[in-house]
Amino acid sequence: MKTTRLYLIRHGQVVNHHEFRYNGHFDVDITDIGVLQMENVAAFLSKEPVTAVYSSDLQRATKGAEIIGKTLELKPLKIIAFRELHLGRWEGLTREEGAAKFPEEADFRFRDLANTRVKDGENLHDLKARVIPALHEILNNNRGEHIALIAHGGVNRVILCDALGLAMENFFRIEQDYGCLNVIDYFEDAGDRFKICPQVKLLNGGPNQGLNIAKIY
């Protein structure tokens, strides 16, 4: 029975982090601290047998993937399906700005983010519908390997909820700090090699969260 290990990483700190904006598909860069966070993750992964690096195609993720890929001597592959939740006309706005511009959307959106969409945006079920098939594709393409994926807080939460068997309504029960590392082992079912059985080994941890991880078993 093969085990495929996923190192699931949130991108580093973004340049507008202090403004608490909804970035979504809004393509922002990372800060010098964000670069350092990715270098810390790269140093940790350099001791692991990683064979492939994937990322969202947004630059806050690709910058980290490039840092990690350079350290591991691997060429990162960009996958559009791993972009952050699309927030429609709220993209680039703060919560206060969005509520002021679109008061008719603000109330219902924050009561039920899993099922409601702002104009031209996605809800959490939409996000899951594009992320999980892309995840299964890279897992199936790397059976028995260790792979890294640099993505976003929303994307990571969807993957973790899926691994833990949690409904999307539990999305915000999972924290994802900038530069955090999650580790998930995917076991092939003994009776069905196409059935993937996940086990979360590490959640919102890693070198940037003050954890000195010698080895994850």
C-alpha positions, -999 to 999 in steps of 0.1 A, spaced: 0 0 0 16 33 -11 16 64 10 18 99 -7 28 127 16 16 163 9 35 192 24 8 219 23 21 254 27 4 288 29 23 316 11 43 341 30 32 375 44 17 398 18 24 434 12 -11 446 22 -14 423 52 -18 452 77 -49 464 57 -68 431 61 -80 432 24 -98 405 6 -71 396 -19 -88 365 -36 -75 365 -72 -61 401 -66 -24 395 -74 -3 409 -45 34 403 -38 49 391 -5 70 411 19 106 406 29 92 387 59 72 366 35 104 358 17 121 348 49 91 326 59 94 307 26 132 304 30 125 288 64 101 263 49 126 256 21 153 248 47 130 224 64 120 207 32 156 203 21 159 175 46 128 157 33 126 135 1 104 160 -19 101 151 -56 77 177 -69 66 213 -61 33 228 -71 17 261 -65 -12 284 -73 -3 307 -102 -8 339 -82 26 356 -74 22 354 -36 23 316 -40 47 314 -70 73 335 -52 74 309 -24 74 280 -48 104 295 -66 123 298 -34 115 263 -24 121 249 -58 155 265 -61 165 250 -27 153 216 -37 165 218 -73 130 212 -86 110 233 -111 76 243 -96 45 237 -116 17 263 -115 -19 252 -113 -47 278 -117 -72 256 -98 -53 263 -66 -60 300 -67 -76 316 -36 -114 319 -33 -127 344 -58 -144 373 -40 -160 389 -70 -165 426 -66 -152 425 -31 -117 418 -44 -91 442 -31 -115 457 -5 -115 456 32 -146 442 50 -156 477 59 -152 490 24 -172 461 10 -200 465 35 -202 502 27 -203 497 -11 -225 466 -11 -245 466 21 -271 442 5 -244 415 2 -225 421 35 -250 407 60 -260 374 43 -224 368 31 -209 367 66 -237 346 80 -232 318 55 -199 320 36 -201 283 27 -233 287 6 -236 323 -4 -217 342 -32 -211 379 -37 -217 391 -73 -192 375 -97 -176 355 -68 -175 320 -54 -187 303 -23 -168 277 -4 -185 248 -22 -174 263 -55 -139 265 -42 -139 229 -31 -153 218 -65 -122 231 -83 -95 225 -56 -102 188 -47 -102 174 -82 -69 192 -89 -55 178 -56 -65 143 -65 -48 147 -99 -14 156 -84 -17 129 -58 -24 103 -85 5 116 -106 29 112 -76 19 80 -59 42 70 -31 61 103 -34 65 134 -11 52 166 -28 49 202 -18 20 226 -26 22 263 -19 -13 278 -19 -36 301 1 -54 301 34 -88 293 18 -74 266 -5 -55 250 24 -86 250 47 -106 233 19 -80 206 16 -77 201 54 -115 200 58 -117 174 31 -89 154 47 -106 156 81 -141 148 68 -154 182 79 -182 202 62 -174 236 47 -193 252 76 -162 243 97 -139 262 74 -128 289 99 -122 264 127 -89 258 111 -62 285 113 -36 290 85 -9 315 94 14 330 68 42 306 60 26 277 79 32 241 70 6 213 71 15 176 65 -10 151 52 -4 115 44 -26 99 18 -29 61 20 -43 40 -8 -71 18 4 -59 -19 5 -90 -30 -15 -92 0 -39 -60 17 -50 -80 46 -63 -96 54 -30 -74 78 -10 -75 78 28 -59 109 43 -43 113 78 -33 148 90 2 147 106 7 184 112 -17 214 112 -7 251 110 29 243 121 64 244 109 95 266 113 76 299 111 53 289 139 81 283 164 82 245 160 116 229 158 106 198 138 133 172 135 111 147 117 74 140 112 65 104 114 
